[in-house]
Amino acid sequence: MTYIQDIAKHEGETVTIRGWLHNRRSSGKIHFLQLRDGSGFIQAVMSKAAVGEDLFKQADHLSQETSLSVPYCLVGGMDSGSSRLLIVTLMRPLPSNE
């Protein structure tokens, strides 16, 4: 496991980042997963072509604070794209006060 603050030391290597989902954005066939651990924040990119339809759909419904384990490879200062995602603990959305 690698802490987010140490990711630059592993340029070109695939490492495992474990943390909590801070935010998730989608743009068609790409998810942008913002993860945080105790040391910082990082964005992982997940494409539908790399992970397949089932995992992509599953990632589309992750809620904040879900615990994740993500393989991450930093190349030229950018994420090379995640090909897997391990959901450690799925958090349920908090109830609305409305």
C-alpha positions, 0 to 999 in steps of 0.5 A: 500500500502507498500513501497518496503523499508518496505517490510521486516517489513511485512514478511509472510503478503500479501501486495500491492506494487505499482510501475513501471516495471523496467525490465521483464525476462521470463523463460518458465512458470515464469515471473520475474518482477522487480518493483521500487517505490520511495524507492527501487527495488524488484522482483516479481515472477509470474507463469503461473500456479498461474495466468492463461494463459490470464494474463500470456500472458498479462504480457509477453508484458508489457513495461518498466515504466508500472504502476503496482499494485502487491500483494506480500508476503515475506516468508523466504526472498523470494517472495512467488509468485504473483497470481494477477497483476493489470496493472494501466497504460500501457506504449507504447514502445518508438519509435526507432531512427533507 
